[in-house]
Structure formats: C-alpha cells, structure tokens
Amino acid sequence: MNDTSLATTAAPATSSPWAPFRQRVFTIMWFAMLVANMGTWMRDVGAGWLMTTLSPSATAVAMVQVATTLPIFLLSLPAGALADIVDRRRLLIGINIALGLVAAALGVVTHAGAMTPVLLVLGLMCAGIGVALTQPVQQSLTPLLVERPLLRSAVALNSMGLNVSRAIGPALGGVVVASLGVAATFYLDALSYLAVIGALWWWKGASAPAAAGTPEQIGAAMRAGLRYAWHAPALQRVLLRAGSFFIFASAWWALLPIIARRELGGGPGYYGVLLSCVGAGAVAGAILLPSLRARWSAETTLRGGLVATVLVLVLLAAVREQVAAAAVMVLAGAAWIVVLTIANVTAQTQLPNWVRGRGLALYLSVFYGAMAAGSFLWGQIADLAGVPMALWGAAGLGGIACLLAWRRPLPEGEPDLSPSGHWPLPVLAPEMAHRLDSEQVDRDIGPVLITVEYQVPPQGVAGFLRALHEFSPQRLRDGAWQWGGYEDLARPGVFVEHFLVASWAEHQRQHHRVSVADADLQARVRAFHAGSEPPLVRHLLAAHPQTRP
C-alpha cells in the first residue's frame, strides 16, 4: 500500500482485536500518538505535583484537572466543525507545533523558579485549548486508518494506546520529577509532539475531506452538528450515559495527588506508581474487553464498569495503606477503560462520516465538561469536609448513575450510516441552473422548500403516516430546520411532505448525507405510494431579488 494513501486495503477476515495493526498507517499513527500521550502524562504528573508544592489547597490541586479539561468542554464543538470542513492534516501539524511551544514555555518558567499557581493554571489552559482543537480531529481520522469492519477494534486499540501511555508516562514522570525536577517533564512533553508532527508530515491521507460537496462555513457547520444531535435519540442516550459516569468518576482523578501526598503520605515517586497502576489496570481491561464483549452485551459490560468504579471510590475513602491503594487503582484503571471504550465505540457507530467530527466533539464536550465540573465539585467538598467525604459523595452519585443505566440503556446495533448515493441531485430548468451557478449569485441563498407528494390508498394511510413520522428525524438530522406532513382536503389520500433547508448549497449537501439506513426508511415510506409515477418532488427557492437577473 502507498504510504500516503488512505487505508483502503481490504479488511482481513478476522475477529482479532489486533487486526488494525495490519494497516501500516494505523500502526504508525498509533505509535506516534502513544509517544505524544506519554509526554502529556509526564507533564500532568509534574503539574499535579508542582501544584501541591505551590498551594496546600485541594481546590487548587483539582484546578490542574479543571484547567486541562474546561477548554475542551468549551471548544470541542468548534473544533469538531473544523474537523469536518478543513484540511485536518495541516490543522493537526500546526496545533501540535503550538502545543510543543506551550510545554517548552512551562519548562522555562518552572526552571527559572518563577512559576505560580495562576501561571501554572493559565499554561495548562493553553495546553487544554490545543487539545480541544486536536482531539475531535484525531478521532475523526479513525475511519481513514482502517476499514469499517475494523472500526470497533481500532477505537478500542486507540483507547488502549492512551492507557499504555498512562501506564508508562506517569511512571517516567515520577522518576523524572524525583531525579531531574518538574521542569524536565515539561521539556520532554515538548519533544514528544515531534512524533505526531513527523507522522502527519509523512501521511498525506489525513488531508482527505470529511464530506463531499461545497465546504460549510464554521457557523453553519456547528449548527448542523447541534441539529443532528438534537434529532438523534441514540446519540443522546450515549451522551447522557457518558456524562453520568464521568461526573462521579472524576473524583478519584482530581483528588489523586492529594490522596497520594496527604492521605497516604507518599512522594512524587509514589504518585507516579499510583498512576502507573491505573494505566496497568487499563491495559489489562483493554486486553480482556474483547473476551468480556464475547460473553456479555455492551450494556452489561458497561454496567460492570460502573459498579467497579463505585467500589473504587468506597475503597479509596477507607484504605490508608499504600500497597492496598495501589491495588485499588488497578481496578480503577480497568473499570475506566471498559466504560470509556464502550461509550466511545457506541458514539462512533452512531455517527456518519459527514458529521463525525462534530458528533465526537459533543461527546468530548460531555466528557470533559463532566470531568471539569466534577473535579471542581469534589475539590470544594474535600476542602470543606475532607477527602474521604468527597469520595463517599462521589460514590453516592455513582449509585444514581447505576440506576440510570437500567432506565436508559445504550442503543443496540450498528446502523449502516455510509452514504447511500440513491438520491440524485435535483434536475433544474436550464435558466434557473444558470442563475444559481453564476458568479453573481451566492450559492448559500435560500431558504429552499422541498415538497414530496404521495398518493396513498385508504387502507394504507395509517401505516404510511407512521412510516413518514419515523422518517422525519432523518430529514431534520441531515439539514432541514422545519418538517411537516399534510393531506390535501380537495384530494383525499394525497399527502404532501415538506421540509425547509437553509440554503441551496445546504440542500445539495443533504443529498450526499443520506445513509443506507435512512434510505431503507425512505423506501418504507415510498412503498405506500400508489401512483403510476414516482412521488412528485418540487424544489422552491425563496424569491429574493438577487436570484433574478
């Protein structure tokens, strides 16, 4: 395979969770991200420990977590829109260069002895902004790295790679802090971004556009992403379940530096050991996950991860022995990777390519928003009532999340969301086609009203209306901002479906967005049409002076 092409090699007929490594591009990008994430974890160990020396406050220590997660919550949606409309390769190279410069600046300030809690939080927020802009873009590239049958395994391996770095990075970070000082962790983080920059410089396939047709403006792209999520109940269910987990699981992440230093009397090396135990457990969980999924459904496996995380919080509140706490963190890492992987894979499988970056951005917004809010909340409670009380409170909230799991299970199945290509572009009168294509007319002019006229016999009306209303969310997800269905009072049995699209360019994109699953729903609607000709479709453009010569 050409190194700079997309991953188009036929997927191997195997169920092995390691099959994506047979794709050369996937393997190179996976190891590049592993190196970069190791650098990030070393930086986080250094930053977390540095804050304990700059301030004794649990809230201040928790702010390290808030500083790195809050920007991702705030900026993920614009970043997701960028992932779907810009050259992703150039964007990632530029941002990784900027992240390297931020890490180097943190190292210089720390080395000079000028670091303060405020400067540290601001520096980490700058790094968080960079991560916010890259994560949706990086995740949206996964379908370019492997074939669709390997997507689930690829997402699981990406999650495992993150946690392999979590196993190695913190341990190295603890050694570096103890032997070379905190500033060295920042310098090593700056160097680690060279791996990603080099891999992206080599792999030109990351420049492939996410969707066909005229590129969207970022504001319209963000609105389209929100509109898709608003009319996608399956994606909403995933976001709800993910948020309910992360907001209570954030407690042990945010308070771990305080637990290591104040509650267990450890130093930076022991803090690194705890994080390494988290990573080791996560790697073990990722390796065991395919076997668990072969025996249990995704929902049952995820519920097991929820219960295990609640148990982790209870044990951390009670244990005061360093070795026992390290064992608890192994369980914490295994539960974390199980929940994270299942939620991420489910979100990926509920998103078509054209909106994948924006959909994953919403998932990341929920993830990091819950982590930021939870970290701040548990830090405040720890300052007011003590660390054990904060952990008990998080465990109680985790019990509520377990109850929610029974009321709102994850969506089942993986719909075929690849483009169907069955909906041809509308045929226009030559005069109107010339006007819309002329340089004097803005192709985003609109709105556009589309009507579809069906003739339905009396015995089929009830089934037709049910099928039509089941199909309506597809129109709204793919670009329409208004939808309705009406019966002609002068001609009983004649029904008119109408939907409004913001612009002519947006309606053209809508034709490219229809998935195979959507086409099946549309076929069910059209099966009730009894006319000798196909349903009559009309396209009506809002009458603006600029559409006329």
C-alpha positions in Angstrom: 0.0 0.0 0.0 1.2 3.5 -0.8 2.2 5.1 2.5 0.5 8.4 1.7 -2.8 7.0 0.6 -5.9 6.3 2.6 -6.2 2.9 4.4 -8.0 1.2 1.5 -6.6 -2.3 1.8 -9.3 -4.8 2.3 -10.0 -5.6 5.9 -8.8 -9.0 6.9 -11.5 -11.5 7.6 -10.7 -11.9 11.3 -12.2 -11.1 14.6 -8.8 -10.5 16.2 -8.8 -7.3 18.3 -5.2 -6.7 17.0 -6.2 -6.7 13.3 -6.0 -2.9 12.8 -2.2 -3.2 13.4 -2.0 -4.9 10.0 -2.8 -1.5 8.5 0.6 0.3 8.2 -0.8 3.8 8.5 -2.8 2.9 11.6 0.2 1.4 13.3 2.4 4.4 12.6 -0.2 6.9 13.8 -0.9 4.7 16.9 2.7 4.7 18.0 3.1 8.5 17.3 0.1 9.2 19.5 1.5 6.8 22.1 4.7 8.9 22.3 2.8 12.2 22.5 0.4 10.9 25.1 3.3 9.7 27.2 4.7 13.2 27.1 1.4 14.6 28.2 1.1 12.3 31.1 4.6 13.1 32.3 3.6 16.8 32.1 0.4 16.1 34.1 2.4 14.3 36.8 4.8 17.2 37.0 2.0 19.8 37.0 -0.1 18.0 39.6 2.9 17.5 41.9 4.1 21.1 41.3 0.7 22.5 42.4 0.9 20.5 45.7 4.2 22.4 46.4 2.8 25.8 45.3 -0.5 25.5 47.3 -1.9 23.2 50.0 -5.5 23.7 48.8 -7.3 20.6 47.4 -9.3 23.0 45.2 -6.0 24.4 43.8 -4.8 20.9 43.0 -8.2 20.0 41.4 -7.8 23.1 39.3 -5.0 21.3 37.4 -7.6 18.9 36.2 -10.1 21.7 35.5 -7.5 23.8 33.6 -6.8 20.9 31.1 -10.5 19.8 30.7 -12.6 23.0 30.7 -11.2 24.3 27.4 -12.0 21.0 25.8 -15.6 21.3 27.1 -15.9 24.9 25.7 -14.1 24.5 22.4 -14.9 20.9 21.3 -17.8 21.8 19.1 -16.0 24.5 17.1 -13.1 22.1 16.8 -15.4 19.3 15.6 -16.8 21.7 13.0 -13.2 22.4 11.8 -12.6 18.6 11.7 -15.4 18.3 9.2 -14.6 21.2 6.9 -10.9 22.0 6.9 -7.6 20.2 5.9 -7.2 18.1 9.1 -3.6 17.3 8.4 -2.5 20.9 8.3 -4.6 21.8 11.3 -3.1 19.0 13.4 0.5 19.8 12.4 0.0 23.5 13.3 -1.6 22.8 16.7 1.0 20.2 17.7 3.7 22.8 17.0 1.9 25.2 19.2 1.5 22.6 22.0 5.2 21.9 21.9 5.9 25.6 22.4 3.5 25.9 25.3 5.1 22.9 27.0 8.6 24.4 26.5 7.5 27.7 27.9 6.1 26.0 31.1 9.5 24.3 31.4 11.4 27.5 31.1 9.3 29.4 33.7 9.5 26.4 36.2 13.2 26.1 35.7 13.6 29.8 36.4 11.7 29.4 39.7 9.1 31.9 38.6 6.1 29.5 38.5 3.0 30.5 40.5 -0.4 28.7 40.8 -2.0 31.2 38.5 0.7 30.9 35.8 0.5 27.1 36.0 -3.2 27.1 35.6 -3.0 29.5 32.6 -0.3 27.5 30.9 -2.3 24.3 31.3 -5.4 26.0 30.0 -3.4 27.0 26.9 -2.4 23.3 26.5 -6.1 22.4 27.1 -7.1 24.7 24.2 -4.7 22.9 21.9 -6.0 19.5 23.0 -9.6 20.8 22.5 -8.8 21.6 18.9 -7.0 18.4 18.1 -9.0 15.6 19.8 -12.1 15.7 17.6 -9.9 16.0 14.6 -7.8 13.0 15.6 -10.8 10.8 16.4 -12.5 11.7 13.2 -9.5 10.3 11.3 -10.0 6.7 12.6 -12.3 5.6 9.7 -9.5 6.7 7.3 -7.0 4.5 9.0 -8.9 1.2 8.9 -11.9 -0.4 7.1 -15.3 -0.2 8.7 -15.3 -3.8 10.0 -12.2 -3.0 12.0 -13.5 0.3 13.3 -14.6 -1.1 16.7 -11.2 -2.8 17.2 -9.4 0.4 16.1 -11.3 2.6 18.6 -10.5 0.0 21.3 -6.8 0.0 20.4 -6.7 3.8 20.4 -8.2 3.7 23.9 -5.7 1.1 24.9 -2.9 3.2 23.5 -3.9 6.1 25.6 -3.8 3.9 28.6 -0.5 2.3 27.7 0.9 5.8 27.7 -0.9 6.3 31.1 1.0 3.2 32.4 4.4 4.3 31.1 4.1 8.1 31.2 3.3 8.6 34.9 6.0 6.2 36.0 8.6 8.0 33.9 7.1 11.3 35.1 7.6 10.3 38.7 11.2 9.2 38.1 11.9 12.4 36.1 10.4 14.7 38.9 12.4 12.8 41.6 15.7 12.9 39.7 15.6 15.9 37.3 12.9 18.1 38.6 9.4 19.2 37.4 10.8 21.4 34.6 12.2 18.3 32.8 8.7 16.8 32.5 7.6 19.9 30.5 10.7 19.8 28.3 10.1 16.1 27.5 6.4 16.8 26.7 7.5 19.5 24.2 9.8 16.9 22.5 7.0 14.3 22.3 4.9 16.3 19.9 7.6 15.8 17.2 6.4 12.2 16.8 2.9 13.3 15.8 4.2 16.1 13.6 6.5 13.6 11.8 3.8 11.0 11.3 1.4 13.6 9.9 4.1 15.0 7.6 4.5 11.5 6.2 0.8 10.5 6.0 -0.9 12.8 3.4 -4.2 10.9 3.7 -5.2 13.0 6.7 -6.0 15.8 4.2 -9.0 13.9 2.8 -12.2 15.9 3.2 -14.8 14.5 5.6 -17.7 15.1 3.3 -18.5 15.6 -0.4 -19.9 18.8 -1.8 -19.3 22.5 -1.1 -17.5 23.1 2.2 -19.6 24.5 5.0 -18.9 27.7 6.9 -18.0 27.1 10.5 -21.1 28.7 12.0 -23.4 26.6 9.7 -21.3 23.5 10.4 -21.8 24.0 14.2 -25.5 24.5 13.8 -25.7 21.3 11.6 -23.8 19.3 14.3 -26.2 20.5 17.0 -29.2 19.9 14.8 -28.0 16.3 14.1 -27.6 15.6 17.8 -31.0 17.1 18.7 -32.7 14.7 16.3 -30.6 11.6 17.1 -32.0 9.9 20.2 -29.4 7.1 20.0 -26.6 9.6 20.2 -28.3 11.5 23.0 -28.6 8.3 25.0 -24.8 7.7 24.7 -24.1 11.3 25.8 -26.4 11.0 28.8 -24.8 7.8 30.0 -21.3 9.1 29.4 -21.9 12.3 31.4 -23.5 10.4 34.3 -20.3 8.3 34.6 -17.6 10.9 34.2 -19.1 13.4 36.7 -18.7 11.0 39.6 -15.6 9.1 38.3 -13.8 12.4 38.1 -13.4 12.4 41.9 -10.5 10.0 42.1 -8.8 11.6 39.1 -9.0 15.1 40.6 -8.1 14.1 44.1 -5.4 11.5 43.4 -2.4 13.9 44.0 -3.9 14.9 47.4 -4.7 11.2 48.2 -1.1 10.2 47.4 0.5 13.0 49.4 -1.8 13.9 52.3 -3.9 10.8 52.9 -1.2 8.2 52.2 2.0 10.1 52.9 3.7 9.4 49.6 6.1 11.4 47.5 6.2 12.1 43.7 7.5 8.6 43.0 4.5 7.0 44.8 2.1 9.3 42.9 3.7 8.1 39.7 3.3 4.5 40.9 -0.5 5.1 41.5 -0.9 6.5 38.0 1.1 3.6 36.6 -1.3 1.2 38.4 -4.2 3.0 36.8 -2.6 2.5 33.4 -1.7 -1.1 34.0 -5.3 -1.9 35.0 -6.5 0.0 31.9 -4.2 -2.1 29.6 -5.4 -5.3 31.3 -9.0 -4.1 30.9 -8.5 -3.3 27.2 -6.9 -6.8 26.6 -9.8 -8.5 28.4 -12.5 -6.4 26.9 -13.0 -8.5 23.7 -13.5 -11.6 25.8 -15.9 -9.8 28.0 -17.8 -8.5 25.0 -18.0 -12.0 23.5 -19.8 -13.2 26.7 -21.8 -10.1 27.6 -23.6 -7.3 25.8 -22.1 -3.8 25.7 -24.7 -2.6 28.2 -24.0 -5.4 30.7 -20.2 -4.8 30.4 -20.6 -1.1 30.9 -22.8 -1.6 34.0 -20.0 -3.8 35.4 -17.6 -0.9 34.9 -20.0 1.5 36.7 -20.3 -0.8 39.7 -16.5 -1.3 39.8 -15.9 2.4 39.8 -18.3 3.0 42.7 -16.4 0.2 44.6 -13.1 2.0 43.8 -14.4 5.3 45.4 -15.6 3.4 48.5 -12.2 1.7 49.0 -10.2 4.9 48.4 -12.3 6.5 51.1 -11.5 3.7 53.6 -7.9 2.5 52.7 -4.9 4.1 54.4 -2.2 1.7 53.3 -0.1 2.4 50.2 0.1 -1.1 48.7 -3.7 -1.6 49.1 -4.4 1.8 47.5 -2.2 0.8 44.5 -4.2 -2.4 44.1 -7.4 -0.3 44.1 -6.0 1.9 41.3 -5.5 -1.2 39.1 -9.2 -1.9 39.4 -9.9 1.8 38.8 -8.0 1.7 35.5 -9.7 -1.5 34.3 -13.2 -0.1 35.0 -12.2 3.2 33.4 -11.1 1.7 30.1 -14.1 -0.6 29.9 -16.6 2.3 30.3 -14.6 4.7 28.2 -14.1 2.3 25.3 -17.7 1.1 25.2 -19.1 4.7 25.3 -16.6 5.9 22.6 -17.3 3.0 20.3 -21.0 3.3 20.7 -20.8 7.1 19.9 -18.6 6.4 16.8 -21.0 3.8 15.4 -24.0 6.2 15.8 -22.3 8.9 13.6 -22.0 9.1 9.8 -18.7 10.4 8.4 -20.0 13.9 7.4 -20.8 14.8 11.0 -18.4 12.5 12.8 -16.0 15.3 14.0 -18.9 17.4 15.4 -20.6 14.4 17.0 -17.4 13.3 18.6 -16.8 16.9 19.7 -20.2 16.8 21.5 -19.1 13.6 23.2 -15.8 15.1 24.2 -17.7 18.2 25.5 -19.8 16.0 27.7 -16.7 14.0 28.8 -14.6 17.0 29.7 -17.4 19.2 30.9 -18.4 16.5 33.4 -14.8 16.0 34.4 -14.2 19.7 34.9 -17.5 20.2 36.9 -16.9 17.1 38.9 -13.2 17.9 39.6 -14.2 21.4 40.9 -17.1 20.0 42.9 -15.1 17.2 44.6 -12.2 19.6 45.3 -14.5 22.0 47.1 -16.1 19.2 49.1 -12.6 17.9 50.0 -11.6 21.3 51.3 -14.8 21.7 53.3 -15.4 18.2 54.6 -12.3 16.2 53.9 -11.1 13.9 51.1 -13.0 10.8 52.4 -16.3 12.7 52.5 -15.8 13.8 48.9 -15.1 10.2 47.8 -18.2 9.0 49.7 -20.3 11.7 48.0 -18.9 10.7 44.6 -19.8 7.0 45.3 -23.3 8.0 46.2 -23.7 9.9 42.9 -22.3 6.8 41.2 -25.1 4.8 42.7 -27.6 7.1 41.0 -25.7 6.6 37.7 -26.1 2.8 38.1 -29.9 3.3 38.5 -29.9 5.5 35.4 -28.2 2.6 33.5 -31.2 0.4 34.0 -33.7 3.2 32.9 -31.7 4.4 29.8 -29.7 1.5 28.2 -27.3 2.1 25.4 -28.6 1.8 21.8 -28.3 -1.6 20.3 -26.9 -2.5 16.9 -24.8 -0.6 14.4 -26.8 1.1 11.7 -25.2 1.3 8.2 -24.5 5.1 8.1 -22.4 5.0 4.9 -23.8 7.3 2.1 -26.5 5.5 0.1 -26.0 7.6 -3.1 -29.5 6.8 -4.1 -30.9 10.3 -4.0 -29.9 12.1 -7.2 -29.3 15.8 -7.3 -32.5 17.8 -8.4 -33.0 18.5 -12.1 -33.4 22.2 -12.7 -34.7 24.3 -15.5 -31.7 25.4 -17.6 -32.4 29.0 -16.9 -32.5 28.5 -13.1 -29.4 26.3 -13.1 -27.5 29.0 -15.0 -28.6 31.6 -12.4 -27.6 29.5 -9.4 -24.3 28.6 -10.9 -23.4 32.2 -12.0 -20.7 34.0 -10.1 -23.2 36.8 -9.3 -25.4 34.6 -7.1 -24.4 33.3 -3.6 -24.9 29.6 -3.6 -25.9 29.8 0.0 -29.0 31.7 -1.0 -32.2 30.4 0.5 -34.2 29.1 2.2 -35.3 26.2 -0.1 -38.7 24.5 0.3 -38.9 20.9 -0.8 -42.2 19.1 -1.2 -42.9 15.4 -1.9 -46.4 14.4 -3.0 -47.6 10.9 -2.3 -50.8 9.1 -3.3 -51.9 6.6 -0.7 -54.9 4.3 -0.8 -57.3 4.4 2.2 -56.2 1.1 3.6 -52.5 2.2 3.7 -52.9 5.7 5.3 -52.3 4.6 9.0 -49.1 2.7 8.1 -48.0 5.5 5.8 -48.3 8.1 8.5 -46.4 6.0 11.0 -43.6 5.4 8.5 -43.5 9.1 7.5 -43.1 10.3 11.0 -40.4 7.7 11.8 -38.6 9.0 8.7 -38.9 12.7 9.6 -35.9 12.8 12.0 -33.7 11.9 9.1 -34.7 15.0 7.2 -34.0 17.1 10.2 -30.7 15.5 11.1 -29.4 15.9 7.5 -30.1 19.6 7.1 -33.8 20.6 7.3 -34.8 23.0 10.0 -38.6 22.5 9.6 -40.6 19.5 8.6 -44.3 18.7 8.2 -46.8 16.5 6.5 -50.3 17.5 5.2 -53.3 15.9 3.4 -55.0 17.6 0.5 -58.6 18.4 1.5 -59.7 18.5 -2.1 -58.0 15.2 -2.9 -58.3 12.7 0.0 -55.3 10.3 0.0 -52.9 12.8 -1.4 -50.3 13.7 1.2 -47.6 16.3 0.9 -44.4 16.1 2.9 -42.5 19.4 3.1 -39.2 20.4 4.6 -37.3 23.7 4.7 -33.5 23.8 4.2 -31.5 27.0 5.0 -29.9 27.3 1.6 -29.5 25.8 -1.9 -25.9 24.7 -1.0 -27.1 23.0 2.2 -29.8 21.1 0.2 -27.1 19.8 -2.1 -25.1 18.6 0.9 -28.3 17.0 2.1 -28.4 14.7 -0.9 -24.9 13.4 -0.1 -25.7 12.8 3.6 -28.4 10.2 3.2 -27.2 7.0 4.7 -28.1 3.4 3.8 -30.2 3.1 7.0 -32.0 6.3 6.0 -32.6 5.0 2.5 -34.3 1.9 4.0 -36.6 4.1 6.0 -37.4 6.2 2.9 -38.1 3.0 0.9 -40.7 2.1 3.6 -42.4 5.4 3.1 -42.4 5.2 -0.7 -43.8 1.6 -0.6 -47.2 3.1 0.4 -47.3 5.4 -2.7 -49.8 4.0 -5.2 -49.5 6.4 -8.1 -48.4 5.3 -11.5 -45.5 7.7 -11.4 -42.9 8.2 -8.6 -43.9 10.7 -5.9 -43.8 14.3 -7.3 -40.9 16.3 -5.9 -40.7 20.1 -6.1 -37.9 22.5 -5.2 -38.9 26.0 -4.4 -36.4 28.8 -3.8 -37.3 31.8 -1.7 -38.0 34.7 -4.0 -35.1 37.2 -3.5 -34.2 39.9 -6.0 -30.7 38.6 -6.2 -31.9 35.3 -7.7 -33.2 37.2 -10.7 -31.1 38.8 -13.5 
